[in-house]
Amino acid sequence: MRSRLFSADRRALLGAGFGAALLGAGCQPDQASAHIVGSFTGIQHERGHRLQSALTGATPAITRRTDVLIAGGGVAGLAAARALRLKGVEDFALLELEDAAGGNARAGEVNGIPCPLGAHYLPLPGDDAWEVQDLLEELGLRTRRAGRWVYDERHLCHSPQERLFFNGAWQPGLLPLQGVGATTLAQYQKFAALVAQLRHQVRWTIPVSKQPPARVQQSLAAMTFVAYLDQNGLTDAHLRWYLDYCCRDDYGAGLRTVSAWAGMHYFASRHGFAAPGMDNAETDGLLTWPEGNAWLTRRLAAPLGPRLQTGQVVLRINHQKHAVEVDAFNTRTQQLERWQARRAIVALPVFVAARVVQNPPDWLRAAAARMVYAPWLVANLHITSPLQDRPGAPPSWDNVVYGDSRSAPGLGYVDASHQGLHSVPGATVLTYYRALGDLAADPGSAPLAPGVAGRRLLLSQPWAHWRDAILAELSGPHPDLAAKVRRIDLTRYGHAMAVPVPRVNGQIGLWPGYIKHSSLSKTEQIKLTHGRLSFAHSDWAGYSVFEEAFTLGHGAA
């Protein structure tokens, strides 16, 4: 259960490091942070709420026609648009709710410095994600040299990549190592052996649709990750903190919420698990930019021109015998518009798709009923000069604070200037992340489904609450943070990502039924269709990563 640090009781918050440090200095917390300005930005929540309004019964002001209509401009929708262009289909339109396409991979600026509003890196894709590899080749990030693939070093994450504030000092890497005992090291090695065993036993792929699940994977998908760790005697607190962090980072919820399949997939599908003293894991590179994955989505959106229609609230999708009819509210003209198309690609979150598709198929209703979403908070902090640092590892791209759900509930921060080549560090933006998928209801109140308590808190607490909570967490490693922050912009995602929770039947993803064939070739895809509608979103994979969304969007086109 999450700490009541998230509650409205500000006295509890001031019991953390930030409040104690400020009071000890003879300064009131509000005075220490009074110079910091900021706002909520990035997401227009009121637009999405129009789905519940009476606009669905209004008369359209205009009717537009196109061959293919794409509803949703996240990674899946943008991938579908690119695939249509590659096939020579130019008569299409893409409707996006926000003022810019990209979904969770959009970006902003704070005092002129670009920074991510969500996803901030892309691991180097494996051969199963050949669609993503093709995109990277198209963008010049991946080229063939002397018979092997080489990535542009300007876009690979610069060193040092990661560090952890642990036992009062910074250490390289995120696995707690400094000062841990022999028992902890033995547990690290035991977990590494389990990962290696599973990687040898069955094939793990990203995207998951490229390989039908094996029986052992389905068994893991039917239990929680913490139950699997208990079953294997993996009880060490440091190991569990690290695994919980990894799950919250990739899935928005911790090891008590996600499935054991998800917990092991995190390691088995990419780079294994590196335990001290064991050479049993590869080292994967990653691509990153000051604006995060918006570097990619902006380039996907650029060729679309007027075919990209932003500020559009899709209210109704009616699949007819000979056409598809879509009603959308144009937030710029404040008018209801009707689109008629030969077919449509529904690149919307599953819970939204189930609301707007008229007479949805049973499998779409069932998928929406099973969905669990993690809410997220993304904070961009503008600092005027380099922070005072505790001893240990030097400033890195990813900086994480070790602690429990009260002292360190976030996932750390990335530095927007890390990829720069400035010889003298200066002002920058730190992008801080916090997943709220595990937040529980207050003691004594009725239990809530995963994600519900986090969404309520995310939308109810004022900006100043989050400002003080973030400063409290990061003041341990950076005691001068509050004095150097000038602005904090917050982006709230109520339904940021699908959480891969356990399923009784061991199902992985939310596709209707199971994959019937034994393998998928490069030209084969899982097809999610209903009449003239095709569906594409990372929700169908059961978890949210770029490769899943992009591949599903590409296939739907």
VOGU-3710 file (C-alpha; in Angstrom, 3 decimals, decimal comma):
1> mrsrlfsadr> 0,000/0,000/0,000  1,152/3,512/-0,750  2,002/5,919/2,059  -0,421/8,614/3,126  2,204/11,040/1,884  -0,203/11,407/-1,037  -3,067/12,536/1,210  -4,086/16,116/1,810  -2,486/16,095/5,281  0,362/18,507/4,673
11> rallgagfga> 1,834/17,954/8,129  2,683/14,399/7,116  4,476/15,745/4,059  6,576/18,124/6,139  7,773/15,192/8,206  9,850/14,189/5,194  13,332/15,499/4,459  12,345/18,732/2,725  10,134/20,037/5,508  12,548/19,004/8,236
21> allgagcqpd> 15,504/20,612/6,489  13,662/23,871/5,932  12,296/24,092/9,465  15,741/23,317/10,845  17,076/26,288/8,919  14,513/28,566/10,565  12,499/28,988/7,358  8,864/28,124/6,677  8,302/25,715/3,760  5,972/28,090/1,920
31> qasahivgsf> 8,614/30,817/2,093  11,300/28,493/0,738  9,241/27,594/-2,327  7,302/30,857/-2,751  9,590/31,985/-5,603  8,725/28,871/-7,655  6,026/29,362/-10,281  4,353/26,813/-12,501  1,143/25,268/-13,708  -0,592/22,138/-14,905
41> tgiqherghr> 0,124/21,708/-18,592  0,173/19,237/-21,456  -3,222/17,554/-21,182  -6,677/19,056/-21,798  -8,749/16,868/-19,477  -11,976/18,730/-20,160  -11,842/17,683/-23,816  -11,945/14,011/-22,976  -14,836/14,604/-20,614  -16,929/15,707/-23,579
51> lqsaltgatp> -17,350/11,999/-24,254  -19,930/12,046/-21,464  -21,754/15,158/-22,726  -24,874/15,543/-24,810  -22,892/16,485/-27,934  -23,437/13,036/-29,366  -27,025/14,035/-30,199  -26,188/17,327/-31,892  -26,462/17,993/-35,616  -23,092/18,182/-37,426
61> aitrrtdvli> -22,204/21,600/-38,862  -20,197/20,100/-41,719  -19,563/16,731/-43,350  -16,091/15,771/-44,576  -15,032/12,744/-46,612  -11,824/10,729/-46,760  -10,827/7,216/-47,773  -9,317/6,136/-44,436  -9,899/7,848/-41,110  -7,536/7,314/-38,161
71> agggvaglaa> -8,966/8,094/-34,724  -6,152/8,802/-32,279  -2,764/10,432/-32,855  -0,567/8,557/-30,395  2,280/6,295/-31,512  -0,130/3,681/-32,930  -2,101/6,237/-34,935  1,052/7,882/-36,274  2,465/4,474/-37,222  -0,747/3,691/-39,105
81> aralrlkgve> -0,505/7,002/-40,983  3,095/6,256/-41,973  2,176/2,755/-43,152  -0,625/4,164/-45,319  1,804/6,625/-46,920  4,305/3,833/-47,581  1,536/1,912/-49,366  0,739/4,944/-51,518  -2,513/5,781/-49,733  -2,665/9,570/-49,477
91> dfalleleda> -6,398/10,106/-48,951  -6,666/9,800/-45,203  -7,125/11,963/-42,120  -5,959/11,565/-38,534  -8,031/13,009/-35,663  -6,135/13,850/-32,452  -7,629/15,044/-29,162  -4,737/17,280/-28,066  -3,108/20,218/-29,843  -0,154/18,061/-30,903
101> aggnaragev> 0,096/14,409/-31,879  2,224/11,938/-29,951  0,070/10,706/-27,082  2,307/9,881/-24,118  5,351/10,691/-26,266  4,910/14,454/-26,571  7,176/17,256/-25,411  7,151/20,818/-24,158  9,506/23,610/-23,150  10,255/25,238/-19,814
111> ngipcplgah> 11,918/28,637/-20,129  13,069/27,741/-23,626  14,562/24,346/-22,741  12,916/21,329/-24,458  11,833/18,481/-22,189  9,605/15,388/-22,366  6,004/15,326/-21,189  6,059/11,540/-21,025  8,124/8,759/-22,614  11,771/9,758/-22,761
121> ylplpgddaw> 13,743/6,908/-24,367  13,590/3,999/-26,794  15,648/0,836/-26,202  17,407/-0,390/-29,317  14,738/-2,612/-30,915  15,388/-6,270/-31,548  14,700/-8,103/-34,801  11,143/-8,965/-33,711  10,361/-5,239/-33,881  11,448/-4,968/-37,515
131> evqdlleelg> 8,816/-2,276/-38,143  10,526/-0,015/-35,607  13,932/-0,877/-37,054  12,669/0,258/-40,459  11,529/3,564/-38,962  14,945/4,146/-37,404  16,608/3,446/-40,742  14,279/5,913/-42,441  15,213/8,586/-39,881  18,940/7,939/-40,288
141> lrtrragrwv> 19,388/6,607/-36,760  20,362/3,118/-37,922  22,656/2,396/-40,865  24,444/-0,619/-42,313  28,240/-0,379/-42,154  30,690/-3,150/-43,054  27,927/-5,721/-42,802  26,569/-4,734/-39,398  24,025/-2,297/-38,045  25,354/0,859/-36,405
151> yderhlchsp> 23,380/3,490/-34,490  24,118/7,210/-34,652  26,093/7,907/-31,484  24,679/11,415/-31,224  21,317/9,893/-30,339  22,517/7,058/-28,116  22,323/7,870/-24,409  25,607/9,402/-23,294  27,514/8,072/-20,287  27,041/7,961/-17,403
161> qerlffngaw> 23,520/6,627/-17,876  22,206/5,760/-14,406  22,913/6,311/-10,742  21,166/5,596/-7,432  21,132/7,673/-4,240  21,584/4,904/-1,677  22,804/4,991/1,937  23,534/8,709/1,755  25,672/8,628/-1,413  25,369/8,171/-5,151
171> qpgllplqgv> 26,391/4,848/-6,710  26,660/3,889/-10,404  23,726/1,839/-11,690  20,307/1,314/-10,130  20,787/-2,059/-8,413  21,618/-1,327/-4,728  25,206/-2,471/-4,162  27,137/-0,160/-1,851  27,439/-1,835/1,546  24,956/-4,665/0,961
181> gattlaqyqk> 25,719/-8,028/2,575  26,446/-11,489/1,267  22,792/-12,545/1,665  21,630/-9,769/-0,642  24,279/-10,606/-3,242  23,260/-14,265/-3,129  19,627/-13,268/-3,785  20,712/-11,143/-6,758  22,498/-14,158/-8,182  19,523/-16,447/-7,569
191> faalvaqlrh> 17,193/-14,088/-9,396  19,677/-13,795/-12,267  19,714/-17,577/-12,550  15,901/-17,683/-12,748  15,891/-15,098/-15,526  18,575/-17,014/-17,442  16,619/-20,266/-17,011  13,415/-18,741/-18,393  15,257/-17,158/-21,329  16,704/-20,565/-22,201
201> qvrwtipvsk> 13,374/-22,336/-21,694  11,099/-20,192/-23,905  11,305/-17,304/-26,352  10,503/-13,800/-25,102  9,679/-11,172/-27,697  8,861/-7,509/-28,030  6,269/-7,121/-29,492  4,554/-9,965/-27,646  2,314/-10,634/-30,645  5,306/-12,010/-32,553
211> qpparvqqsl> 5,371/-15,224/-30,515  2,455/-17,241/-29,106  2,751/-17,602/-25,318  4,251/-20,807/-23,961  2,659/-22,655/-21,086  5,218/-21,424/-18,583  4,553/-17,830/-19,641  0,811/-18,306/-19,198  1,415/-19,748/-15,738  3,423/-16,664/-14,809
221> aamtfvayld> 0,674/-14,439/-16,230  -1,823/-15,956/-13,797  -0,009/-14,876/-10,598  1,391/-11,679/-9,140  5,093/-10,984/-9,325  5,349/-10,876/-5,544  3,754/-14,352/-5,339  6,395/-15,653/-7,747  9,182/-14,116/-5,661  7,700/-15,656/-2,496
231> qngltdahlr> 7,472/-19,003/-4,252  11,187/-18,867/-5,058  12,347/-17,584/-1,671  13,378/-14,170/-3,004  12,644/-12,026/0,036  15,597/-9,630/0,200  14,440/-6,033/0,696  17,027/-4,520/-1,649  16,181/-6,941/-4,478  12,481/-6,342/-4,009
241> wyldyccrdd> 12,951/-2,582/-4,025  14,790/-2,826/-7,349  12,225/-5,148/-8,937  9,380/-2,979/-7,661  11,097/0,079/-9,158  11,479/-1,674/-12,530  7,803/-2,618/-12,596  6,617/0,852/-11,634  8,933/2,349/-14,242  7,699/0,173/-17,126
251> ygaglrtvsa> 4,146/-0,667/-16,062  3,044/2,092/-13,675  2,472/-0,315/-10,762  4,646/-2,446/-8,513  5,329/-6,127/-7,959  2,220/-6,624/-5,812  0,014/-5,512/-8,710  1,633/-6,675/-11,963  1,811/-10,280/-13,100  4,869/-12,466/-12,715
261> wagmhyfasr> 4,974/-12,683/-16,509  5,332/-8,888/-16,689  8,022/-8,872/-14,017  10,120/-11,468/-15,808  9,339/-10,115/-19,287  11,023/-6,848/-18,257  14,360/-8,687/-18,110  13,930/-11,791/-20,275  12,742/-9,935/-23,384  15,640/-7,468/-23,465
271> hgfaapgmdn> 18,861/-7,594/-21,480  18,611/-10,286/-18,826  19,600/-9,455/-15,262  23,178/-8,577/-14,318  24,110/-9,807/-10,842  27,506/-8,906/-9,368  30,047/-11,589/-10,133  27,998/-13,153/-12,917  28,501/-12,445/-16,608  24,978/-13,376/-17,591
281> aetdglltwp> 23,398/-10,289/-19,121  23,846/-8,239/-22,248  24,201/-4,490/-22,247  21,504/-2,811/-24,301  21,856/0,714/-25,573  19,043/3,188/-25,765  18,099/6,221/-27,812  17,112/9,440/-26,086  16,732/13,149/-26,775  16,201/16,297/-24,663
291> egnawltrrl> 12,512/16,222/-25,676  12,260/12,457/-25,165  10,353/10,301/-27,651  8,683/13,410/-29,052  11,771/13,517/-31,291  10,261/10,469/-32,998  6,573/11,391/-32,929  7,211/14,884/-34,309  8,969/13,339/-37,304  6,116/10,904/-37,790
301> aaplgprlqt> 3,620/13,777/-37,713  5,567/16,215/-39,919  4,708/14,666/-43,338  0,969/14,574/-42,582  0,332/18,295/-43,084  -3,401/19,144/-43,078  -4,287/15,457/-42,852  -3,451/15,758/-39,146  -6,490/17,334/-37,478  -5,708/18,269/-33,861
311> gqvvlrinhq> -8,107/19,423/-31,155  -10,679/16,831/-32,286  -12,798/15,001/-29,703  -14,037/11,763/-31,291  -17,565/11,199/-29,961  -19,065/8,482/-32,138  -17,819/5,865/-34,585  -20,565/4,138/-36,537  -19,500/1,253/-38,763  -22,058/0,777/-41,537
321> khavevdafn> -22,313/-1,736/-44,346  -20,642/0,411/-46,988  -18,882/3,131/-44,965  -17,793/4,411/-41,559  -19,306/7,523/-40,025  -17,380/9,424/-37,334  -18,604/12,430/-35,350  -15,971/14,655/-33,744  -16,134/17,950/-31,854  -13,698/20,518/-33,249
331> trtqqlerwq> -12,381/22,474/-30,252  -11,148/25,298/-32,476  -14,434/26,010/-34,272  -16,574/24,736/-31,371  -18,602/22,755/-33,887  -19,582/19,148/-34,341  -18,174/17,704/-37,563  -19,030/14,457/-39,348  -16,465/12,391/-41,233  -17,394/9,701/-43,756
341> arraivalpv> -14,760/7,147/-44,768  -14,446/3,807/-46,491  -12,812/2,392/-43,355  -11,371/3,578/-40,062  -8,441/2,707/-37,813  -9,376/3,091/-34,151  -6,059/3,971/-32,476  -7,704/4,941/-29,197  -7,257/3,519/-25,684  -9,483/0,484/-25,290
351> fvaarvvqnp> -11,763/2,099/-22,702  -12,360/5,061/-25,033  -12,875/2,842/-28,090  -15,533/0,846/-26,233  -17,418/4,084/-25,476  -17,365/5,708/-28,898  -17,827/2,687/-31,203  -21,530/2,188/-31,763  -22,707/-1,373/-31,058  -19,189/-2,547/-30,172
361> pdwlraaaar> -18,364/-6,240/-30,516  -18,480/-8,325/-27,350  -14,700/-8,763/-27,356  -14,202/-4,994/-27,274  -16,596/-4,608/-24,334  -14,873/-7,469/-22,521  -11,416/-5,991/-23,099  -12,522/-2,589/-21,766  -13,998/-4,224/-18,652  -10,685/-5,990/-17,948
371> mvyapwlvan> -8,452/-2,952/-18,480  -6,454/-1,546/-15,566  -4,751/1,817/-16,121  -1,961/3,489/-14,172  -2,146/7,247/-13,617  1,129/9,174/-13,869  2,518/12,536/-12,879  5,340/14,084/-14,933  7,025/17,195/-13,519  9,486/19,417/-15,377
381> lhitsplqdr> 11,663/21,451/-12,994  13,649/24,379/-14,378  16,833/24,959/-12,353  19,101/27,957/-12,776  22,463/26,290/-12,115  23,980/22,866/-11,351  22,813/21,305/-8,090  24,967/20,600/-5,090  25,687/16,894/-5,214  26,258/14,271/-2,548
391> pgappswdnv> 29,411/12,137/-2,894  29,661/9,124/-5,177  28,746/8,731/-8,817  28,672/11,837/-11,057  25,440/13,363/-12,458  23,822/10,956/-14,911  21,011/10,899/-17,427  18,744/8,927/-15,055  18,953/9,722/-11,321  16,944/7,662/-8,827
401> vygdsrsapg> 16,450/7,936/-5,060  16,270/4,735/-3,010  13,554/4,590/-0,386  10,122/3,372/0,621  6,802/4,673/-0,671  6,916/7,532/1,835  10,462/8,827/1,474  10,918/8,155/-2,264  7,610/7,406/-4,017  8,830/8,695/-7,382
411> lgyvdashqg> 10,955/7,154/-10,104  13,699/9,773/-10,065  14,473/12,283/-12,786  16,236/12,597/-16,131  18,303/15,637/-17,111  17,259/17,329/-20,367  20,777/18,694/-20,913  22,554/15,340/-20,510  22,727/14,765/-24,275  24,264/18,207/-24,819
421> lhsvpgatvl> 27,950/18,839/-25,406  28,325/21,907/-23,181  31,658/21,954/-21,384  30,250/24,040/-18,540  26,871/22,943/-17,120  24,244/25,598/-16,631  20,483/25,974/-16,435  18,563/22,828/-17,297  15,266/20,997/-16,845  14,915/17,918/-14,664
431> tyyralgdla> 11,993/15,690/-15,650  10,611/13,823/-12,635  8,247/10,838/-12,870  5,792/9,342/-10,413  3,497/6,368/-11,125  0,276/6,156/-9,101  -1,011/2,751/-10,153  -0,485/1,225/-6,688  -2,089/3,961/-4,610  -4,783/2,489/-2,348
441> adpgsaplap> -7,855/4,040/-0,791  -7,523/5,672/2,613  -7,754/3,243/5,551  -11,335/2,608/6,583  -12,817/3,468/3,189  -14,128/1,052/0,590  -11,440/-0,678/-1,513  -10,890/0,677/-5,007  -9,739/-0,924/-8,228  -6,042/-0,358/-9,084
451> gvagrrllls> -5,503/3,123/-10,481  -8,760/4,663/-9,255  -7,345/6,159/-6,047  -4,362/7,523/-7,951  -6,573/9,174/-10,581  -8,741/10,812/-7,952  -5,734/12,165/-6,101  -3,999/13,284/-9,286  -6,934/15,436/-10,351  -7,935/16,703/-6,904
461> qpwahwrdai> -4,646/17,929/-5,432  -3,479/21,464/-6,255  -0,246/22,282/-7,999  1,390/23,386/-4,712  0,803/19,946/-3,168  2,839/18,254/-5,886  5,498/20,978/-5,824  6,150/20,393/-2,117  6,026/16,607/-2,429  8,598/16,568/-5,255
471> laelsgphpd> 10,924/18,979/-3,461  10,622/16,848/-0,319  11,759/13,733/-2,155  14,649/15,250/-4,082  16,053/17,452/-1,305  17,894/14,486/0,257  20,423/14,143/-2,567  20,124/17,851/-3,500  19,726/20,093/-0,405  19,910/23,256/-2,541
481> laakvrridl> 17,173/22,169/-4,967  14,405/24,448/-3,660  16,645/27,522/-3,900  17,587/26,804/-7,526  14,201/25,819/-8,937  12,373/28,644/-10,702  9,488/26,861/-12,386  7,698/23,493/-12,142  5,231/22,446/-14,846  3,128/19,359/-14,153
491> tryghamavp> 1,514/16,987/-16,636  -1,162/14,607/-15,349  -2,171/11,389/-17,093  -5,266/9,779/-15,605  -5,024/6,713/-17,880  -1,340/6,797/-18,804  -0,707/3,136/-19,526  -2,180/-0,331/-19,338  -1,053/-2,338/-16,300  -0,316/-6,037/-17,006
501> vprvngqigl> -2,194/-7,484/-14,030  -2,596/-11,254/-13,531  -5,375/-13,021/-15,462  -6,959/-16,210/-14,145  -6,634/-17,870/-17,544  -3,043/-16,724/-17,951  -3,868/-14,574/-20,974  -1,153/-12,170/-22,124  -2,524/-9,076/-23,806  -6,196/-8,427/-24,498
511> wpgyikhssl> -6,649/-9,975/-27,930  -9,925/-11,862/-28,305  -9,125/-15,538/-27,890  -5,654/-17,004/-28,160  -3,205/-17,004/-31,044  -4,058/-20,112/-33,014  -0,981/-20,467/-35,168  2,423/-21,594/-33,998  4,415/-18,602/-35,219  4,128/-15,275/-36,983
521> skteqiklth> 6,236/-14,396/-39,988  7,359/-10,899/-40,909  4,238/-10,390/-43,028  1,735/-11,802/-40,535  -0,004/-9,734/-37,860  -2,668/-10,223/-35,256  -5,689/-8,540/-36,826  -8,187/-6,725/-34,620  -11,059/-5,938/-36,954  -14,801/-5,405/-36,772
531> grlsfahsdw> -16,493/-4,727/-40,077  -14,762/-1,704/-41,577  -12,932/-0,924/-38,347  -9,367/-1,914/-37,436  -8,080/-1,440/-33,877  -4,542/-0,464/-32,891  -3,204/0,668/-29,511  -0,597/-0,579/-27,048  -3,493/-1,432/-24,696  -4,082/-4,581/-26,750
541> agysvfeeaf> -0,611/-5,832/-25,802  -1,505/-5,358/-22,129  1,357/-2,966/-21,412  2,646/0,273/-22,901  5,934/0,516/-24,805  6,782/2,176/-28,117  7,460/-1,070/-30,005  4,045/-2,533/-29,132  2,100/0,585/-30,141  4,072/1,158/-33,332
551> tlghgaa> 3,803/-2,443/-34,516  0,049/-2,622/-33,907  -0,498/0,678/-35,723  1,652/-0,427/-38,650  -0,264/-3,697/-38,918  -3,685/-2,050/-38,772  -2,887/-0,002/-41,883
//
